[in-house]
Amino acid sequence: MKDTDAPKLLVVLGDQLSLNLASLRRADPYRDIILMAEVSEETTYVRHHKKKIAFVLSAMRHFAEELKLYGWPIRYVRLNDPENTGSLMGEIERARHELGIKDVVVTTPGEHRLVAQFANIPWLEMLEDDRFLAGHEDFNGWADDRKHLRMEYFYREMRRKTGLLMDGSEPLGGQWNYDAENRKPAKADLFRPEPLKFEPDAVTRDVLQLVEGRFDNHFGTLRPFWFAVTRKNALAALEHFVDTALPHFGDYQDAMLQDAPFLYHSVLSLYLNAGLLHPMEMCRRVERAHSEGHAPLNAAEGYIRQIIGWREYVRGIYWREMPGYTKSNYLNATRPLPEFYWSAMTDMTCMAATIDQTRDEAYAHHIQRLMVTGNFALLAGIDPVQVHEWYLAVYADAYEWVEAPNVIGMSQFADGGLLGSKPYAASGNYINKMSDYCGSCRYDVSKKTGEGACPFNVLYWDFLKRNEEKLRSNPRLGTAYHTWDKMSAEKQQDYLGSAAAYLQTLTDQP
């Protein structure tokens, strides 16, 4: 029997930086001790972007100082502590031994690998992470006995549950989804507000020096570093987004411009996923902006859908399908990830611009991720496990529970259609319509085959032909296959030959 009066060790992870964390609510600050540990295992299980490492470590240190102000006793282990064991389990065991504490409590980690480490340890209790709006039982209750787990229907349930943008039992404005209004291409002369940026304080400057010294061989540009690392500043960033960018977010959320990495996007997902912001406070703030006439309905609905729709939905998919989900490879794609995903050394302007931006900002918005780097990987037949690991490494907001379903399922169709009803495959025409990339590209987006043709054009048809056995019966691809069938044999061979020539360049790359 456990001694309920004995002190407990409360483990707070780097993406659990919330005062309303379940384990903190259950604890006694006069008796229990909080453990926060920076460990090499968590910084290197993939080669995380330098900015992500700096963000998480600085946010952890600031959060620990905030907890101290509330009177919590903190055992904080820094990465360069000579006694640091390098792993979370090692630091938990060391703390138990040195502090004489038997029982450990942790809010359930967001990633399966950590839950597997913590499972079946008799002295370690995991509490449900109720910072999410749909618990595992909620999601599985919705998903059980459904033939298709489509996000749209889950999203409608979440709207009803939360009451967000609802008029009684009906959606505000008479529609659930205004995505059709959110696909305007951006013009070069648009006013483009920047996200709110913050100067590093002394704590962050120390972290930046640590990252420069220890992770110099990791991907990414570290400076300038401008992320918020406290809840106070994250809230200020939310207000800034609502004031300056939300009104146009809906219209232009799918647009891409070379010299505008952020356009009208909030760049708040890294704060949300680390726990500095909470989903309902963000959604309520956006809903209020609409009710006050500051933002149109398509903007408010589009933003709220990303949080209570996609974010909650992909988390449900992740936990329902793990541990095997991240190894899914329905289309048997085996090509290695090209080196230019790290170097940006490619003549495709869209790819180079997106990867350059990713290197510099640890950020790209959802269409750049889905329809540029993701679309290329899908069309070229790149191993989805390698694609998944790249996305997990390079983005500051990437944690496996949110990243893997978006990549394995939505982007690469590697789960065979569990998450998405069709592959998000597109030729160069889509990128040309939604961006200014193609005008300065060495490849000609209007050229379909042959030397100088846009690789997206030739790879699109090669992808459909290569995967015909598995994809032809998909009703959403019927028109594409009908078009292919109407082509002459000579034209078909021209596409396939051009694709083979381009794919050979990927094989031949150093």
N, C-alpha and C positions, 0 to 999 in steps of 0.2 A: 504494500500500500504506500502511495506517495504521501510525503509530508507536505500538506498544503500550506504550512506556515514557513517552510524552508525557502530560502532565496532561490530564485530561478535565473537562468541566463537567457536573456532575450536577444536573439540574433536578428539584426536589421540589415537587409541586403541593399546593394547599390541602386536597385530600381524600386525600393520600398520607402522612399523618402517622404513619408506622409505621417503627420501627427495622429491621424485617425486610423492608423494601421491596427489590424485586429489584435496583434500580439501586444501592442502598447495599451490598448483599451483594457485588456485582461490583467495587466500587470500592476504592481505596487511600486511606485518610485522610491518608497522608503525602505524597500526590502530587496527588490530585484535589481539586476545589473544588465545594462545593454552592452552587447558586443557588436562592434562594427569593424570590419577588417578589409583592408586593401590587400588582395593576394594575387600573385603572378598567374595562378591558374585561371582566374577570371579575366585577366587582361590579355591572355595569349591563347585561349582555346580555339579562337580564330584570331588572325592578326588584325585586331581592331584598328580603325582609323585613329590617328593620334588625337584628333579633336574629341572623339568619343571618349577615349580614355581620360583625357583632361577634364571633360565635362563631368563624367561620373565621379572621378576622384575629388574634384573640387566641390561638387554638390554634396557628396558624402561628408566632407570635412565641415562644410557650412551647416549641414543638418545636425551633425554631432554637436556643434557649438550651440545651435538652437535648443537642442534637447537639454544641454547643460543649464541653459537659462531657465528652463522649466523645472530644474532640480533633479534631473535624472543622473544617476551615476553611470559614467560611460567608460568602457574599456575600448579604446580606439587603437587599432594596430595599423601603422603606416607601412606602405610597401617596402620602404628601405629600412625598416626595423630589423636589426641583425638577428633577432629571435623569431622573426616571421617564418612560419613553416611553408608558406607559399600556397596553401589550400584552405578553403573554408572549414573542412572537416578537421584539418590539422589545428587551426586556430580555435575551433570549438573545443577540441580535446585538451589543448593547452590551457585554455581559460578554465575549464572544469577542474583540471588538476591544480592549477595555481591558486584558484579562488575557493576551492573546496566546495564547488556547486555540483549537485547531481543532475538536476533536471534542466532541460533546455526547451525553449518555446520559440518557434519561428512561424511567421505567416508563410503559407505555402509559396514556394518560389514559382516564378512564371515560366521556367524552362524545365523540360522533362528530365534532363540530365541531372539537375540538382535535386529534384524530387526523388529520383532513383537513388541518389547518394544518401538522402535523409530517410528513406523508407525503412521500415522494420527495425528501427533503433528504439529500444524500449524506453530510454530516458529522453527521447526527443519527440515533442508533440508539434504537429503541424496544424495550424488553424487556417480555415478557408480565407482566401483573400477577397473580402467583400467590398473592395474598392471598385470592382466591376459591377455592372448593372444586371448582368445575367450570370448567375452561378452555374456550376456544372450541371446540377440537377435541372435547373431551368432550361438550359440549352438542350440537354438530352431529352427532357420531356417534350420539347418542341420537335426535336429531330426524330425521335422514335416513331417507327411505322410510316415515315414519309419516304416516298420513292425518290424524290429529288429535294436536296437541301439547298434551295435557292435563297440567297440573301434577301431578296426583295420581300419575301413573305415573312422571314424572321424580322426584318426591319419594321414591317407594319405592326407586328406584335409588340416590338419595343416602343413604338410610338404610342400604342394604346396603354402599355404598362406605365410609361413615364408621363404621359399626357402632353408631351412636347408637340407644339404646332398642331394641336387638336381643337376642333370645334365640337364639343360633346363627344360623340362616338365616331365622328367623321373627320378626315384630315382637313386642316385649314386650307381654304382655297379650292377644295373639291378634288385635289389630286394628292396621291401619296408621294410622287416622285416628279421632280422638275428637271431631270437630267437632260431632256431634249433641249432645254433652254440654256444649257451650260456648255455649249460647244463652239463658242465664237472664237475665231482666230484673232490673235492680238495684232494691233497696228504698232508700227515702230514709234509713233508719236504719242502713245498712251502715257498718261501720268502713272508712274510706277512707284508706289511707296515702298520704303525699305522696312524690314522688320526692326523692332527696337533692339539696339545693340548696347552692350555694357562694357565698360573698361574693366579689365581684370584688377581685382583688389590684391592685397598682399598674400592672402591664402591662395588665390588662383595663380598668382605669379610664381609662388613656390611650386605649385603643381606643374606649371608649364616647364619650369626648369627640370623637374623630375622626369617628365615625359620626354623632353629633348635628350636627356642623358641616357635614359633607359630604353626608349622605344624609337630610336632614330631610324631603325630599319623597317618600321611599320609604314603602311600606306598613308598618304595624306599630308597636307600642309597644316601646320599647327598654328602659325600666326599669320594674320591677326586672329585672336580668339575673342569672340564677343558674346558668347552664349550667356544667358541668365543661369546662375548657379544657386539661387535662393528662391524660395516660394514668393517672397515679396517682389522680386524682379520678374519672375515668371508671370505673376498677376499683372504687373505693369505691361509686359509684352502682350498679354491677352487684351488688355484695354486698348493698347496701341493698334493692334490688328483690327479690333471692332471699329475703332474710330476712323482708321485710314484706308483699310483694304477690304473689309467685309462687303461694303456695298457693291463692289465689282467682282467679288470672288466667284459668284455663280457664273456670270457671263463668260469669264476668261479662265476658269480653272483648268481647262485642257490645253490652253495655249502655251507656246514655247517661243522665246526670243533669245538669241545668242548672248546679248549683253544684259539680260534681265533674269538672273537665276531664281528670283523669288516671285516676280509679278505680284499677284494679289493673294498669294498663299500665306498662311499664318506662321509657318515654321514653329509651331507649338507642340508638335507630336513628341519631340524628345523630352519636353518638360512633362507632358502628360504620361508618357511611358515610364518615366523615372519616379513619378509620384509627386512632383512639385505642383501639378495641377490635377484637378479631379474632373471626371467626364461630365457630371451633371452641372457643375458650376460653369463650365465652358458652354454647355448647351443652353442653359438658362440665360446666360449673358447674351448669346447670339439671338435667342428667342426674344429677349427684351429689346434688342436693337431693332428687330423687325416690328414688334408691337408699337414702338415709339416712332416708326416711320423712317428709321435711319438706314435700314437695309431691306431690299426687296425679298419677297418670299423665296424666289429661286436660289438666292444666295444663302439665306438662313437654312432652308431645307437641305441644300447640298452640303453645307458644312455639318449640320447635325447628323445627316445620314452617314458621313464618314466616321463619326464617333459612336453613335448608338447602333448603327447598322454594321458597317464593315468591321470596325475594331472589335466589337463584341462577337460578331459572327465568326471572324477568323480565329479568335481565341477558342470559341466553342469547337470549331473544326479541329484545331490543333490538339486539344486534349481528348477529343473523341477518337482521333485516328492515331495518336502516338502510341508506341514508339516507332513504328515502321514508316510513318508518313514521310519523313525527310529523305528516305531512300527510294521513294516512288519514282518510277521511270516508265510510264505507260507506253511512250513512243520509242523506247529503246534508243534514246539519243546517247551517243558515246564520244562525240568530238570533244577534245580538251578545250578548256576555256582559253581563248586567244590571249596572248600577252598584252595586247593593246587595251584590254579591260583594266590593266594596271598602269600602263604607260600613256594611254590616249594617243599613241602613234599610229593613227589610221587616217586615210584620206576621206573617210566618210565624215562630213562636217557634223552631222547630228550626233554620231557616236563620240567624236572627239570633244565636242562642246559639252555633252552630258557628263563624260568621264572627267574632263578638266574641272567642271563645276563640282562634281563629287569629290575629287581630290582636294579642292580648295575649301569647300564648305561643309563636307560630310553630309551633304544634302542634295537631293534632286526631287522634284515633285512627282506625283503619282503617274502622270502621263509620260514623263521622261523615263521613269523606271519601267513602266509597262510597255509602252509603244516604241521606245527607242532601244535601250539596252536589253530589255526583256524580249521584245519582238525579234531583235536580231538573233539572240541566243536560241529562241524557238525555231526560227526559220533555218538557221545553220545547223541545227541538230546538236547543240552543245549539251554535254552531260548535265542534267538538272541538279545533281548533287553539288557539282562545282559552281553552278550558277547560284544556288542557294547559299553556299558558303561565302561567295563574293559579296552578295547583298548583305549578309549578316556582318561581314567585316567592315564594309565601307561607309555605312550610314549611322549617324549619331542616334537615330531613333530606333535602330534595329535590335530587337530581342526576338529570339527564335519563335516564341508563341505568336507574334504578329507578322514576322517576316516570312516564315516558312510557308504558311498557306497562301500568302500573296504571291510567292515565287513558284513553289511547287505546284500549286493548284491553278491560280489565276493566270500567271504569266507563262508558265511552261507546260500547262496541261498535263503534267506528269502524273496526276492522280486519276487520269482517265475521265474527267468530267464530274468528279464528286463535287467540286466547288463551282466550276464554271460550266455553262451549257455549251460552250464552243471554245476552241483555241483563239486567243487574241492575236491572230496573224494578220498582217497587213502589208501591202506593198508600199513603195515610196510615196504614193499619192497622198496617203493619210498624213504623213510627216510634212509633206509640202503644203498641204492645206492648213495645218495647225501651227506652222512655224515659219521662221525665216532662214532655216538651215540650208535649204536646197539651193538658194540663189548663189551661194559662194562655194558650193561643193565641186570637187573635181569630177564627180560622177554626175551624169545628166539624168535627172529624175524623169524626164519625158522619154528617155530611151529605154526600151524594154529589154533588149538583148544585145549581146556583142560587146566589144571593147568600149569602155566608158559608160556602160549602162549602170543605173543605180543597183547596187547589190540587193536591196530590198525587193526590187522588181523581179529579178531572176530567181532569187531564193524563195519567193512566195509560191510560185508555181511548182518549183522543185519540192518544197515542203508538202504541198498537197498531194503530189504524185507519189512521193516517197512514203507517205503515211496513208495512202488511199485505202488500204485494207481496213484500217481502224477508223477512218474519218468520213468515208464516202456516205455512210448511212446517217451521219449527223444532219438533222433537218435544217440546221442553220448554215450548213455549208453546201446545201443543194444547188444554189445559184452559182457558186464558184465552180463546182464540178461540172455543172451544165455548160458553163463558159469554156472550161477546159475541153470538154467533149466536142464542142463545136469547132475547136481549132483544127487546122490541118496538121497532118503528121509532121510536116516540115517545120511548122511553127512550134509545135510541141517540142520537137528535138532541138530547136534553136534555144528554147528556154532551158531545157535540161543540160545542153552542152555548155551554155553560158554559166549556169549555176555550178557545174562541175569544174569549170576553169577557175571560177572565183573561189570555190571551196578548196581547190588545190593550193591557192595562195595562203590559206590559213594553215594547211599542212606544212607548207614550205617555210613558214615564218620561223625566225630564229628562236 
